[in-house]
Amino acid sequence: MADTAERPAQSGLMERPPTPEEIDSAAHAATAIAVAMDLDGGLKVSGENGDPVSIAPEVGKLIIELLGHVSNGNMVTLVPVGTMLTTQQAADMLNVSRPHLTKLLKEGKIRFEEVGKHRRVPLTALMQYREEKERRQEQAMRDLARLGQEFDNA
């Protein structure tokens, strides 16, 4: 199919898992970028006129992380930090149902703003909730391990 109008429209990796070819490509690209960064202390690519363009190490690490997710077969969505999420987007990011997320919002466990009749969740509030939840889970595991040791010693 030479003409792009004849090609079927493909959804992006935000809407579908990567294909085996995309997974393979991402894995090879992540490795190549990591090696290039190790050798040069950063990443250099060719710009519009063939002039070298340096990519800062932190940006290169972000690219490698993104490619790593794709190479693991994950769908990927980039969300700027100041983003306001719909309840469905927030639920998807927490891997919970929208009704469960709505319950968390009503209980005051996650900060949100009302926009008209809709709720919007700041990404920062969602990440804060997730981090707090992870800390609570880790503490519960430590407590459980300690209790197990006490039981074994009794």
Buried (B, 14 or more C-beta within 10 A) or exposed (E): EEEEEEEEEEEEBEEEEBEEEBBEBBBEBBEEBBEBBEEEEBBBEEEEEEEEEBBEEEEBBEBBEBBBBBBEEBBBEEEEEEBBBBBEBBBBBBEBEBEEBBEBBEEEEBEBEEEEEEBBBBBEBBEEBEEEEEEEEEEEEEEEEEEEEEEEEE
